[in-house]
Amino acid sequence: MSSASLVRKLEQFVRLSPVDHAILNRAASERVRRFGARVDIVREGDRPKDVHLILSGWACRYKQLEDGRRQVVSFFLPGDICDVNIFILREMDHSIGTITPVSIADLSREFFDDIAVRHPRIVTAFWWETLVNAAIQREWTMNLGQRTALERTAHLLCEVWLRLRLAGLTKGDSCDFPLTQADLADATGLSKVHVNRTLQELRAEGLIVLKGKTLSVPDLDRLMRAGLFNSNYLHMDHEGQQLDAAVTDAAAG
C-alpha cells in the first residue's frame, strides 16, 4: 500500500523532504488491515489504540441514536487520517464505519513520538490537517443549520470533489462516488426522498451527472454557486508552505 494520497495532501500545507516521504511510506505499509464494505472499524465506547490512515476506500465518522437514527458527521477519503490526537481519549465518543471496502494503516503512539522529535515538517503538516478538519466540521454545522436542501447537497458534492482532487483521485471532471442516497441523507439531515428529489433537480439543471458510482461535475463554478460554496475552509492556497522555512530554521536551532 502507498501513502501517495496522504503525501500529496500534506504537501498542500508543507513541503516534505524525501526522508519525510520515506517515513510516511514505511508507516503506511507496516500495519495494514482490510475491511469489507458497511462494517465498523471502531465503535463508540471502544478504547482507542492507534490512529487510522485511510489507504484506499471510503469511510465515515458517525453518531447513532438508540433507535437507529444515524448522523454522518464526516467522510474519510484515501489519504485521510482519523483523529491524530485520539490517544488523549479514554474511549471513543463516535464510530467509524466503512462505506466501500477499505484498507487502513494503524499508526502507533511510538510513530507520533518519533516524528515529534525528528521530523518537524510532518508534525507541522499534521497540525495543518487537523485545523482543516476542524474547519470542515464548522462548515458542516453551517450546512445543517442554514443552507437549503439543494444548497446542502451541492455544497457536500463540491467538497467531496475538491478533496478527491487534492488527493489526486479525480479524472477530468469525474470521480468515483460510492455514496448512496441514504449516506447523503445521513450527512445532510434530509430524508432519502428529499435527497432523491434534490439530486434530480441538480441533474435537471445540468450541475451534476451521476451514473452508477461515478460523479461528473460539468461546471464546478456553477455547482459552487448553487451550494453557496466558498473553498476557503479547505485552505488549498498552500499557505502552510510559508511555514516551511520557519520550521526548518527551528529544527536547525
CORQUIZI-V965383 format. One record per pair of residues at least 4 apart in sequence whose ideal C-beta (glycine too) atoms are under 6 Angstrom apart, sorted by the first residue. I is the first residue (numbers start at 1). J is the second residue. D is the distance in whole Angstrom. If there is no record, write none. Layout:
# CORQUIZI-V965383
i-><I | I>
j-><J | J>
d-><D | D>
This chain:
# CORQUIZI-V965383
i-><1 | 1 | 1 | 1 | 1 | 3 | 3 | 3 | 3 | 5 | 5 | 5 | 6 | 7 | 7 | 8 | 8 | 9 | 9 | 9 | 10 | 11 | 13 | 13 | 13 | 14 | 14 | 14 | 14 | 14 | 15 | 15 | 16 | 16 | 16 | 20 | 20 | 20 | 23 | 27 | 27 | 28 | 31 | 32 | 33 | 34 | 35 | 35 | 35 | 35 | 36 | 37 | 37 | 37 | 39 | 40 | 40 | 41 | 42 | 42 | 42 | 43 | 44 | 44 | 44 | 45 | 46 | 47 | 48 | 48 | 48 | 50 | 50 | 50 | 51 | 51 | 51 | 52 | 52 | 53 | 53 | 53 | 54 | 54 | 54 | 54 | 55 | 55 | 56 | 56 | 57 | 57 | 57 | 58 | 58 | 58 | 59 | 59 | 59 | 59 | 60 | 60 | 60 | 60 | 61 | 61 | 61 | 61 | 62 | 62 | 62 | 63 | 63 | 64 | 65 | 70 | 72 | 72 | 76 | 77 | 78 | 79 | 82 | 84 | 84 | 87 | 98 | 99 | 100 | 107 | 114 | 115 | 115 | 115 | 116 | 120 | 120 | 121 | 124 | 124 | 128 | 132 | 135 | 139 | 142 | 143 | 143 | 143 | 144 | 147 | 147 | 149 | 149 | 149 | 150 | 151 | 151 | 151 | 152 | 153 | 154 | 154 | 154 | 155 | 155 | 158 | 158 | 158 | 158 | 161 | 161 | 164 | 164 | 164 | 165 | 170 | 173 | 173 | 174 | 174 | 175 | 177 | 177 | 178 | 179 | 179 | 181 | 181 | 181 | 182 | 184 | 184 | 185 | 185 | 185 | 190 | 190 | 202 | 202 | 207 | 207 | 207 | 209 | 210 | 217 | 224 | 243>
j-><28 | 29 | 32 | 55 | 103 | 7 | 24 | 25 | 28 | 78 | 79 | 167 | 79 | 21 | 24 | 167 | 168 | 79 | 166 | 167 | 125 | 16 | 125 | 128 | 240 | 121 | 124 | 125 | 240 | 244 | 241 | 244 | 20 | 21 | 121 | 119 | 121 | 122 | 119 | 107 | 111 | 105 | 106 | 105 | 104 | 103 | 39 | 41 | 98 | 102 | 101 | 98 | 100 | 101 | 98 | 95 | 97 | 96 | 46 | 92 | 96 | 95 | 92 | 94 | 95 | 91 | 92 | 91 | 86 | 89 | 92 | 106 | 107 | 108 | 84 | 86 | 107 | 82 | 104 | 81 | 105 | 107 | 76 | 78 | 80 | 104 | 103 | 105 | 78 | 103 | 100 | 101 | 102 | 99 | 100 | 178 | 76 | 96 | 98 | 102 | 72 | 75 | 97 | 99 | 73 | 74 | 94 | 96 | 70 | 72 | 95 | 71 | 94 | 70 | 69 | 186 | 186 | 187 | 80 | 163 | 167 | 167 | 96 | 126 | 130 | 109 | 102 | 178 | 178 | 111 | 118 | 119 | 122 | 123 | 123 | 247 | 251 | 247 | 243 | 247 | 240 | 235 | 233 | 233 | 146 | 147 | 152 | 155 | 189 | 151 | 152 | 190 | 194 | 198 | 198 | 155 | 227 | 228 | 188 | 198 | 223 | 226 | 227 | 227 | 229 | 223 | 224 | 227 | 229 | 175 | 217 | 169 | 170 | 175 | 170 | 175 | 216 | 217 | 214 | 216 | 215 | 213 | 215 | 213 | 183 | 184 | 192 | 195 | 196 | 192 | 188 | 195 | 190 | 192 | 195 | 194 | 195 | 207 | 208 | 222 | 223 | 226 | 216 | 215 | 223 | 229 | 247>
d-><6 | 6 | 5 | 4 | 6 | 5 | 4 | 5 | 4 | 4 | 3 | 4 | 4 | 6 | 6 | 6 | 5 | 5 | 6 | 6 | 4 | 6 | 5 | 4 | 3 | 5 | 5 | 4 | 5 | 6 | 6 | 5 | 4 | 6 | 5 | 6 | 5 | 5 | 6 | 6 | 6 | 5 | 4 | 5 | 6 | 5 | 5 | 6 | 5 | 5 | 6 | 6 | 5 | 5 | 5 | 6 | 5 | 5 | 5 | 6 | 5 | 5 | 5 | 6 | 5 | 6 | 5 | 6 | 4 | 6 | 6 | 4 | 6 | 6 | 6 | 6 | 4 | 4 | 5 | 5 | 4 | 6 | 5 | 6 | 5 | 6 | 4 | 6 | 5 | 5 | 4 | 5 | 3 | 4 | 5 | 6 | 4 | 6 | 5 | 5 | 5 | 5 | 6 | 6 | 5 | 4 | 6 | 6 | 5 | 5 | 6 | 5 | 5 | 5 | 5 | 5 | 4 | 4 | 4 | 6 | 6 | 5 | 6 | 5 | 5 | 5 | 4 | 6 | 5 | 5 | 6 | 4 | 5 | 6 | 6 | 5 | 5 | 6 | 6 | 5 | 5 | 5 | 4 | 5 | 6 | 5 | 5 | 6 | 5 | 4 | 5 | 6 | 6 | 5 | 5 | 6 | 5 | 5 | 5 | 5 | 6 | 4 | 3 | 4 | 5 | 6 | 5 | 5 | 4 | 6 | 6 | 4 | 5 | 5 | 4 | 5 | 5 | 5 | 6 | 4 | 6 | 6 | 4 | 5 | 4 | 6 | 5 | 5 | 6 | 6 | 6 | 5 | 5 | 5 | 5 | 4 | 5 | 5 | 5 | 6 | 5 | 6 | 4 | 6 | 6 | 4 | 6>
